[in-house]
């Protein structure tokens, strides 16, 4: 979906755990990325803290997480890694506007994505991780070619290809997408939108911004605006690119121009109906196949006697 040259210009050197800034004209080296749930306020490490490390920085859970990810990347042969908490200057509006619309491309063009599940201590807990309920992690699951999952002790759980059936049951994302045998662009835009249902973000605006790469539109982030306006801007961008959504979701450009209209509420309600219909169709199909297999078994059994 994104050109291969859409890569981050700020990476962390996995040997020194220091940020390295590349120029636009530079060839960006192969890099890993870290997908994770943000810790409580103050626990994550910022760009500024990595530039000038204080003694207290080493004690932060966010730093320990980055350090462990760097060690994992080094073991896999990567000298650089990208981590959203400290490779984007969070308090710099220009940096946010420049990088957030490209983040899907950053993950898509990475060599590998490490998913750190702090709330998982065994494989049996995998599907219950809060990671599956977060907004930003949706693109971090879908975009990269290779996604490796690790528990709270950095023990390997498997990759998205091997775990695709379990992830499918949790997220409704088709196994062929997770295995890389089918392109995201082959999936209807409405179906892609249903993957975001029931996901949450800390900042309400982010639930609109985190979907832009997955849905193939651009919505410049503005954290000063009311979150309903962020969703309406997403809706307007979607209608421009996918005019069929006006009929499928029952949304018009005139409605999106109304400051009291909520694309988030109205579209999500229709998307839940679409998802439920889709899941019911899959259930009926599975029952039909099971019934056919059962009848086939009886036929084979009868021929044996």
C-alpha positions in Angstrom: 0.0 0.0 0.0 2.9 2.3 0.7 6.0 2.7 -1.5 9.1 0.9 -0.2 10.9 4.3 0.3 8.4 5.3 3.0 10.6 4.5 6.0 11.3 6.3 9.3 14.2 8.8 9.3 14.8 8.4 13.0 15.9 4.9 14.2 17.5 3.6 17.4 21.0 2.1 17.1 20.6 -1.3 18.7 24.2 -1.4 19.8 24.2 2.0 21.7 20.4 2.4 22.2 20.8 6.0 20.9 18.6 7.7 18.3 20.1 8.1 14.8 18.6 10.7 12.4 19.0 10.0 8.7 18.6 12.5 5.8 15.8 12.3 3.2 18.4 11.3 0.6 19.9 8.5 2.7 19.3 4.8 2.0 17.5 3.6 5.1 19.1 0.3 6.4 17.0 -2.7 7.3 15.3 -2.2 10.6 13.0 -3.9 13.1 10.0 -2.3 14.8 8.5 -2.7 18.2 4.8 -3.1 18.8 3.6 -2.7 22.3 1.1 -1.3 24.7 2.1 2.1 26.1 2.8 2.0 29.9 1.3 4.5 32.3 2.2 8.2 31.9 5.9 8.8 32.6 7.0 5.2 32.3 7.8 5.4 28.5 11.0 6.9 27.3 11.0 9.9 25.0 13.3 11.0 22.2 14.9 13.6 24.4 15.5 11.1 27.2 17.4 8.8 24.8 19.5 11.7 23.6 20.5 12.7 27.1 20.1 9.7 29.3 19.7 10.4 33.0 20.3 7.8 35.7 16.5 7.6 36.3 15.9 6.7 32.7 17.5 3.3 33.1 14.9 2.5 35.8 11.9 3.1 33.6 10.0 0.1 32.3 9.9 1.8 29.0 13.7 1.8 28.8 14.0 -1.8 29.8 11.4 -2.7 27.1 13.5 -0.8 24.4 16.7 -2.4 25.7 15.2 -5.9 25.4 13.8 -5.2 21.9 17.3 -3.9 20.9 18.9 -7.1 22.1 16.3 -9.2 20.2 17.0 -7.2 17.0 20.8 -7.6 17.5 20.3 -11.4 17.8 18.4 -11.4 14.5 21.1 -9.3 12.8 19.5 -5.8 12.8 21.5 -2.8 13.8 18.4 -0.5 13.9 15.0 -0.6 15.4 12.0 1.9 15.3 9.9 2.5 18.4 7.0 4.9 18.3 7.5 6.3 21.8 10.9 7.7 21.2 11.4 7.8 17.4 8.6 10.4 17.1 9.0 13.6 19.2 5.7 13.4 21.0 5.5 17.1 21.9 6.5 18.3 18.5 3.3 19.0 16.4 5.3 19.1 13.2 7.0 15.7 13.9 3.6 14.2 14.7 1.9 15.5 11.5 4.9 14.3 9.4 5.2 10.8 10.8 1.7 9.6 11.9 0.3 9.5 8.4 3.3 7.4 7.3 3.3 4.9 10.2 1.6 2.1 8.3 4.4 2.4 5.7 7.0 2.3 8.5 5.6 -1.1 9.7 5.0 -2.4 6.2 8.6 -1.7 5.1 10.2 -3.1 8.3 12.2 -6.3 8.2 10.4 -7.7 11.3 7.9 -6.5 13.9 8.4 -7.6 17.5 5.2 -7.6 19.6 5.8 -7.4 23.3 2.8 -8.6 25.3 3.4 -7.5 28.9 0.2 -9.1 30.1 0.9 -12.6 28.8 2.9 -15.1 30.8 2.0 -18.3 28.8 0.7 -19.1 25.3 -2.7 -20.0 26.7 -3.2 -16.3 27.6 -2.1 -15.1 24.1 -5.6 -14.3 22.7 -6.7 -12.5 25.9 -4.0 -9.8 25.7 -5.1 -6.2 25.8 -2.9 -5.7 22.8 -5.7 -7.0 20.6 -8.0 -4.3 21.9 -5.8 -1.3 21.1 -6.3 0.9 18.1 -2.7 1.4 16.9 -1.9 -2.3 17.2 -4.3 -3.1 14.3 -1.9 -1.7 11.7 1.0 -3.2 13.6 -0.5 -6.6 13.1 -1.5 -6.2 9.5 1.1 -4.1 7.8 4.5 -5.9 8.5 5.5 -9.0 6.5 6.8 -10.7 9.6 5.3 -10.3 13.1 6.8 -12.2 16.1 5.0 -12.4 19.4 6.8 -12.4 22.8 5.4 -12.8 26.3 6.2 -10.6 29.4 9.5 -12.4 29.8 10.4 -12.1 26.1 9.8 -15.7 25.5 8.9 -16.4 21.9 5.2 -17.4 21.4 5.1 -17.7 17.6 4.6 -15.5 14.5 1.4 -14.3 12.9 1.6 -16.9 10.2 1.7 -19.8 12.6 -0.9 -18.2 14.9 -3.1 -17.0 12.1 -6.1 -19.2 13.0 -6.1 -18.1 16.6 -5.7 -14.4 15.6 -8.5 -14.8 13.1 -10.9 -16.0 15.7 -9.9 -13.1 17.9 -9.9 -10.3 15.3 -11.9 -11.6 12.3 -8.9 -10.7 10.1 -8.7 -13.5 7.4 -5.9 -16.0 7.8 -4.8 -15.4 4.2 -4.1 -11.7 5.2 -2.1 -12.8 8.2 -0.1 -15.4 6.2 0.6 -12.8 3.5 -1.0 -14.9 0.7 -3.6 -12.2 0.2 -3.2 -8.4 -0.1 -5.1 -6.1 2.3 -6.1 -4.2 -0.8 -8.1 -7.2 -1.9 -10.4 -6.9 1.1 -13.4 -4.7 0.7 -13.1 -1.4 2.5 -16.1 -2.0 4.7 -14.7 -5.3 5.8 -11.4 -3.7 6.7 -13.3 -1.1 8.8 -15.0 -3.8 10.8 -11.6 -4.9 12.1 -11.5 -1.6 14.1 -14.7 -2.2 16.0 -14.3 -2.3 19.8 -10.7 -1.1 19.7 -9.7 1.8 21.9 -7.0 4.5 22.1 -5.9 6.7 24.9 -6.6 9.8 22.8 -10.0 9.6 21.2 -8.7 11.3 18.0 -6.2 8.5 17.6 -8.9 6.0 16.7 -9.4 8.0 13.5 -5.8 8.6 12.8 -4.6 5.0 13.4 -6.9 3.7 10.7 -5.7 5.9 7.8 -3.0 3.6 6.5 -5.1 0.5 6.7 -7.9 2.3 4.9 -5.7 3.9 2.3 -6.5 7.6 3.1 -4.6 10.5 4.7 -5.9 12.4 7.7 -3.4 14.9 9.1 -3.5 14.6 12.9 -4.7 17.6 15.0 -4.9 16.8 18.7 -6.4 20.3 19.4 -9.6 19.5 17.6 -12.6 17.7 19.1 -12.5 14.0 18.4 -15.8 13.9 16.5 -14.3 16.3 14.0 -11.3 13.9 13.5 -13.7 11.1 12.7 -15.7 13.3 10.3 -12.5 14.2 8.5 -11.8 10.5 8.2 -15.3 9.9 6.9 -14.9 12.6 4.3 -11.6 11.2 3.1 -13.2 7.8 2.8 -16.1 9.0 0.8 -13.8 10.8 -1.6 -11.8 7.6 -2.2 -14.7 5.1 -1.9 -17.9 6.7 -3.1 -19.7 3.4 -2.6 -19.5 3.9 1.2 -22.2 6.5 1.0 -24.8 3.8 0.2 -23.2 1.0 2.3 -22.9 3.1 5.5 -25.7 5.5 4.9 -23.4 8.5 5.1 -23.3 11.6 2.9 -20.9 14.5 2.6 -23.7 16.9 3.7 -24.0 15.0 7.0 -20.2 15.1 7.5 -20.3 18.9 7.2 -22.7 19.1 10.1 -20.7 19.8 13.3 -23.3 17.9 15.3 -23.1 14.7 13.2 -21.0 11.8 14.4 -19.5 9.6 11.7 -18.0 7.5 14.5 -21.4 6.7 16.0 -23.4 6.3 12.9 -20.9 4.4 10.8 -19.8 2.1 13.6 -23.4 1.1 14.3 -23.8 0.1 10.6 -20.4 -1.6 10.7 -21.4 -3.7 13.7 -24.5 -4.9 11.7 -22.3 -5.7 8.7 -19.8 -7.6 10.9 -22.6 -9.6 12.6 -24.1 -10.5 9.2 -20.6 -11.6 8.0 -20.0 -13.7 11.1 -23.4 -15.4 10.8 -22.7 -16.2 7.1 -19.4 -17.8 8.2 -21.1 -19.8 11.0 -23.7 -21.1 8.6 -21.0 -22.0 6.0 -19.1 -23.9 8.7 -22.2 -25.7 9.8 -23.0 -26.7 6.2 -19.5 -28.0 5.6 -19.6 -30.0 8.9 -23.0 -31.5 7.8 -21.6 -32.4 4.4 -18.5 -34.0 6.0 -20.7 -36.0 8.4 -22.9 -37.2 5.6 -19.8 -38.1 3.6 -18.5 -40.1 6.6 -21.8 -42.0 6.8 -21.7 -42.9 3.1 -18.1 -44.1 3.4 -19.0 -46.1 6.5 -21.9 -47.7 4.8 -19.8 -48.9 1.9 -17.5 -50.7 4.3 -20.1 -53.2 5.4 
